[in-house]
Amino acid sequence: MSEEHRPLFNNISVQEYASIADQYESTFQLLPYRTYVEQASVLNAIGDVTGLRVLDVACGTGYYSRLLRQRGASQVVGVDISPEMIQAAQKTEANAPLGLTYLVRDVGTMEVLGTFDLVVGVYLLHYATTGEHLDQICQCIAANLVSGGRFVTDTVNPTAARQPGYYEPYGMALYAHDDMVDGTEYSFAFTTTQGLISPLTIHYWTIARLEQALTTAGFIDIRWQPAVVSAEGIRELGQEYWARHEAAPFCIILSATKK
Ligand SMILES: C[S@@+](CC[C@H](N)C(=O)[O-])C[C@H]1O[C@@H](n2cnc3c(N)ncnc32)[C@H](O)[C@@H]1O
């Protein structure tokens, strides 16, 4: 990584994702949660992307970048702090080109990369390591959006279940507790049938603190909704399978508009 784009904040997800980059993409195939709850909720919040210029922040291996391009986005740029995740995304692009561009960046320090109608970030804001980092992430995202453009993101629900093992049936482990305040470090892990993907460090942010960062960065019309299971997910696995999740959704989806 060049000096210019070295992370400003002490972000241990760079090392953590380096070690799981090759396993990460398999979570989409192995965990029905990712398709039937996360993806369905994110796509529903995004709506039609035909002709939109999209910036995918914390793009990881580029799963959503590819999906949005295939759904009609005119341009997609993906950025991620992990060189290994970006390498994996670039490898997929080289094997099956969709015209996507991937760059290694910390979203909290990235420059204006273009003119975008939509910024998407699936699992981003809980990687803000400090309040200052969170504020800068929101500001950098706003700087990349046209006026009236939207930011849609999926983040760990601040009111997700604290009970250990609660999300185990869905292949996720959340190590949350009752003493968390803004900035508290905690972790989550994917637990697939192929084993535990080592826990990833995240940070707790309340809705109030997230909204403060978004409003200060110039976002309006801030809307939250819990991630919900799609009709297809219910058909495939039954209502009972999803009941625990419906009672305490793992993630929430944010949609906000740049003033
Ligand atoms: C759970 S993965 C999600 C990847 C992708 N959005 C997806 O849903 O498949 C979280 C990603 O956030 C990236 N990340 C964490 N902090 C970041 C930051 N400050 N700037 C850019 N990327 C970051 C990690 O490297 C990792 O690839």
The ligand as a Gaussian input file, in Angstrom:
#p B3LYP/6-31G(d) Opt

LIG

0 1
 C      -17.634000      -8.081000       6.498000
 S      -16.577000      -7.442000       5.220000
 C      -17.807000      -6.887000       4.054000
 C      -17.327000      -6.910000       2.641000
 C      -18.416000      -6.659000       1.590000
 N      -19.063000      -5.385000       1.768000
 C      -19.400000      -7.778000       1.652000
 O      -20.501000      -7.586000       2.179000
 O      -19.095000      -8.865000       1.192000
 C      -16.021000      -5.908000       5.884000
 C      -14.965000      -5.245000       5.009000
 O      -14.723000      -3.944000       5.548000
 C      -13.378000      -3.617000       5.267000
 N      -13.032000      -2.451000       6.080000
 C      -12.982000      -2.351000       7.420000
 N      -12.652000      -1.097000       7.783000
 C      -12.508000      -0.382000       6.644000
 C      -12.168000       0.969000       6.363000
 N      -11.927000       1.830000       7.343000
 N      -12.091000       1.357000       5.076000
 C      -12.320000       0.474000       4.072000
 N      -12.648000      -0.816000       4.275000
 C      -12.745000      -1.240000       5.537000
 C      -12.652000      -4.910000       5.605000
 O      -11.362000      -4.961000       5.056000
 C      -13.617000      -5.937000       5.004000
 O      -13.262000      -6.270000       3.678000

